[in-house]
Amino acid sequence: EHALGYFYVQEASSMIPPVVLDPQENDSVLDVAAAPGSKTTQIGMYMKNTGIIVANDIAGSRLASLGINVQRMGLKNVILTKMQGQHIKGEFDRILLDAPCSGTGTIMKSEAVVRDWNPEIGTRLAVIQKKLITNSFNILKSGGTMIYSTCTMEPQENEGIISYLLETFPNAELEEIKFEGKRSPCFTEFEKEKYNEEVKKCLRIWPQDNGTEGFFVAKIRKLS
C-alpha cells in the first residue's frame, strides 16, 4: 500500500508546516527545499492535483527521491527544479521554506545530531537561511502566505531569522499559529541578542512537549 501511494509515513510535527500553509486548489506553490517530498506530497493532497507546485532542491540525489515520491503519490501538478533556493525566480501564492538547519530537534531520532553539534554550525546556516528567506519573500505575491520552518531548536536559526525578516521588510507580517498540542514560548532574547517581540506569534515545539521531533514554524503574510 505504501509503494502504491496510499500513504506517506511522516513524523507528526513535520506535518504542521503544510497544514499552516493551507494551500488551496489552483494555487501556485513553491516548496524551496522539497526533498525527499513528504511536505510536497502533503501539499499536493490538499490541492487535489490542481494549480502548480514547484518542488525545488539543490541536491541531485535528494531530487531523485523527491521525483520517486511525487510519482508514487500520483501527483500530476508538480514541477521539479534543481537550483539554489536564493536564485529561484517567479511569483507564487504560497511558499514553504522548510530551511536547511542544524536539526537539533531530531535528537530522539539520532543522538549524533547533538554529539556533533557546535556553535559554528548554526552561525553558518543562519547566513544561508537569511538568503533563502529574503528571496522567498521577494517572489511571494502581495497578500500571499509564506511558511518558514525548521527542525532545529537554535534561536539564531528560528526567531533570529524571523526577526531579521521583519526588520528587512516592513510589509512582512506574522500571523498567530493556532495549535491544539503543547507548545513552548518563543525566544525574544537569547545570549544578549534581542528579537522582535512579534516572534511570540510563531510556534515552537520542543521534543519533550508532545513526544515528537522539535519544530519551529512561522506564518508570514506579505502586505501590499
C-alpha positions as CSV (number, residue, x, y, z in Angstrom):
1,E,0.0,0.0,0.0
2,H,2.9,2.4,0.7
3,A,4.5,1.6,-2.6
4,L,1.2,2.2,-4.4
5,G,1.0,5.7,-2.9
6,Y,-1.9,5.2,-0.5
7,F,0.0,6.8,2.3
8,Y,3.3,8.5,3.2
9,V,4.9,7.9,6.6
10,Q,5.9,11.2,8.2
11,E,6.9,12.5,11.6
12,A,4.0,14.2,13.3
13,S,5.4,17.6,13.9
14,S,6.8,17.6,10.3
15,M,3.2,17.7,9.1
16,I,2.5,21.0,10.7
17,P,4.1,23.4,8.1
18,P,1.9,22.3,5.2
19,V,-1.2,22.5,7.4
20,V,-0.4,26.0,8.4
21,L,0.4,26.9,4.8
22,D,-3.2,26.0,4.0
23,P,-2.8,25.6,0.2
24,Q,-5.9,26.0,-1.9
25,E,-6.9,24.4,-5.2
26,N,-5.4,26.2,-8.2
27,D,-2.8,28.0,-6.1
28,S,0.8,28.4,-7.3
29,V,3.0,27.0,-4.6
30,L,6.8,26.8,-4.2
31,D,8.5,24.3,-1.9
32,V,12.0,25.8,-1.7
33,A,13.8,22.8,-0.1
34,A,11.5,20.0,-1.0
35,A,13.3,16.6,-1.0
36,P,12.6,13.9,-0.2
37,G,9.0,15.1,-0.7
38,S,6.9,14.5,2.4
39,K,5.7,18.1,2.6
40,T,5.4,18.4,-1.2
41,T,3.1,15.4,-1.4
42,Q,1.1,16.6,1.6
43,I,0.6,20.0,-0.2
44,G,-0.4,18.1,-3.3
45,M,-3.0,16.2,-1.4
46,Y,-4.6,19.4,-0.3
47,M,-4.6,20.9,-3.8
48,K,-6.2,17.8,-5.4
49,N,-3.9,17.9,-8.5
50,T,-4.9,21.4,-9.4
51,G,-2.7,24.5,-9.7
52,I,1.0,24.1,-9.7
53,I,3.7,23.1,-7.2
54,V,7.3,23.9,-7.9
55,A,9.3,21.5,-5.8
56,N,13.0,22.5,-5.7
57,D,16.1,21.0,-4.2
58,I,19.8,21.7,-4.6
59,A,21.0,18.1,-4.2
60,G,20.7,15.8,-7.2
61,S,20.5,12.6,-5.2
62,R,17.7,14.0,-3.0
63,L,15.9,15.3,-6.1
64,A,15.8,11.7,-7.4
65,S,14.0,10.6,-4.2
66,L,11.7,13.6,-4.5
67,G,10.7,12.6,-8.0
68,I,10.1,9.0,-7.0
69,N,7.8,10.0,-4.2
70,V,5.9,12.5,-6.3
71,Q,5.3,9.8,-8.9
72,R,4.4,7.2,-6.2
73,M,1.8,9.5,-4.7
74,G,0.2,10.2,-8.1
75,L,0.8,14.0,-8.3
76,K,0.4,15.5,-11.7
77,N,0.8,19.2,-10.8
78,V,4.4,19.2,-9.7
79,I,7.4,20.6,-11.5
80,L,10.9,19.6,-10.1
81,T,13.7,22.1,-10.2
82,K,17.3,21.9,-9.1
83,M,18.9,25.2,-8.1
84,Q,20.0,27.2,-5.1
85,G,16.9,28.5,-3.3
86,Q,18.1,32.1,-3.2
87,H,18.2,32.2,-7.0
88,I,14.6,31.0,-7.7
89,K,12.6,33.4,-9.8
90,G,8.8,33.8,-10.4
91,E,5.8,34.7,-8.4
92,F,3.8,32.4,-6.0
93,D,0.6,32.5,-4.0
94,R,2.2,30.4,-1.2
95,I,5.7,29.4,-0.3
96,L,7.1,26.8,2.0
97,L,10.6,27.3,3.2
98,D,11.5,24.3,5.3
99,A,15.0,25.6,5.7
100,P,18.2,23.6,5.9
101,C,19.1,23.6,9.6
102,S,21.3,22.1,12.3
103,G,18.4,19.6,13.1
104,T,18.8,19.6,16.9
105,G,15.1,19.0,17.3
106,T,15.6,15.4,15.9
107,I,17.5,14.2,19.0
108,M,15.0,11.4,19.6
109,K,15.8,10.0,16.1
110,S,19.6,10.5,16.3
111,E,21.8,11.4,19.2
112,A,24.6,12.1,16.7
113,V,22.9,15.4,15.9
114,V,23.7,16.7,19.4
115,R,27.0,14.8,19.7
116,D,28.4,16.5,16.6
117,W,26.8,19.9,17.3
118,N,29.0,23.1,17.7
119,P,28.0,26.8,17.7
120,E,29.6,27.4,14.3
121,I,27.1,25.2,12.6
122,G,24.1,27.4,13.5
123,T,26.1,30.6,12.6
124,R,27.0,29.3,9.2
125,L,23.4,28.0,8.5
126,A,21.9,31.3,9.6
127,V,23.7,33.1,6.7
128,I,22.1,30.7,4.2
129,Q,18.7,30.9,5.9
130,K,18.7,34.7,5.6
131,K,19.4,34.5,1.9
132,L,16.7,31.9,1.4
133,I,14.0,33.8,3.3
134,T,14.9,37.1,1.6
135,N,14.5,35.7,-1.9
136,S,11.4,33.7,-0.9
137,F,9.7,36.8,0.4
138,N,10.6,38.8,-2.7
139,I,8.9,36.2,-5.0
140,L,5.8,35.9,-2.8
141,K,2.8,37.6,-4.3
142,S,1.2,40.5,-2.4
143,G,-1.3,39.0,0.0
144,G,0.5,35.7,-0.2
145,T,1.5,33.4,2.6
146,M,4.9,32.0,3.4
147,I,5.8,29.4,6.0
148,Y,9.3,29.3,7.5
149,S,10.1,26.1,9.4
150,T,13.0,24.1,10.8
151,C,13.6,21.0,12.9
152,T,16.2,22.8,15.0
153,M,15.8,24.3,18.4
154,E,18.5,27.0,17.9
155,P,17.1,30.6,18.3
156,Q,19.5,32.1,15.8
157,E,18.1,29.8,13.1
158,N,14.5,30.4,14.1
159,E,13.4,33.6,16.0
160,G,16.6,35.3,14.8
161,I,15.8,34.7,11.1
162,I,12.2,35.8,11.5
163,S,13.3,38.9,13.4
164,Y,15.7,39.7,10.5
165,L,12.9,39.3,8.0
166,L,10.6,41.7,9.9
167,E,13.4,44.3,10.2
168,T,14.2,44.0,6.5
169,F,10.7,44.1,5.1
170,P,8.2,46.5,6.6
171,N,5.4,44.7,4.6
172,A,6.1,41.4,6.3
173,E,3.5,40.5,8.9
174,L,3.4,37.5,11.2
175,E,0.2,35.7,11.8
176,E,-0.7,33.8,15.0
177,I,-0.5,30.0,14.6
178,K,-3.2,28.0,16.4
179,F,-2.1,24.7,17.8
180,E,-4.0,22.3,20.0
181,G,-1.0,20.4,21.3
182,K,1.5,21.5,23.9
183,R,3.8,24.4,22.8
184,S,6.6,26.4,24.4
185,P,7.2,30.1,24.4
186,C,9.4,31.6,21.7
187,F,12.6,33.4,22.5
188,T,12.5,37.2,22.4
189,E,16.1,37.3,23.7
190,F,18.9,34.8,23.6
191,E,22.6,35.2,24.6
192,K,22.1,39.0,24.9
193,E,20.6,39.3,21.4
194,K,17.1,40.7,21.3
195,Y,14.5,39.6,18.8
196,N,11.4,41.3,17.5
197,E,8.5,40.9,20.0
198,E,6.3,39.7,17.2
199,V,8.1,36.3,17.2
200,K,5.8,35.4,20.1
201,K,3.3,34.6,17.3
202,C,5.5,31.7,16.0
203,L,5.1,28.1,17.0
204,R,8.0,26.5,19.0
205,I,7.7,22.8,19.9
206,W,10.4,21.1,21.9
207,P,10.7,17.3,21.6
208,Q,9.5,16.8,25.2
209,D,6.4,18.9,24.6
210,N,4.5,16.2,22.7
211,G,7.0,13.3,22.3
212,T,7.7,14.3,18.7
213,E,10.6,15.9,16.8
214,G,11.2,19.5,17.9
215,F,9.9,22.0,15.4
216,F,9.7,25.8,14.7
217,V,7.1,27.3,12.4
218,A,6.4,30.9,11.4
219,K,3.5,32.1,9.2
220,I,4.2,35.2,7.3
221,R,1.8,37.3,5.2
222,K,3.1,39.8,2.6
223,L,1.2,43.0,2.7
224,S,0.6,45.1,-0.4
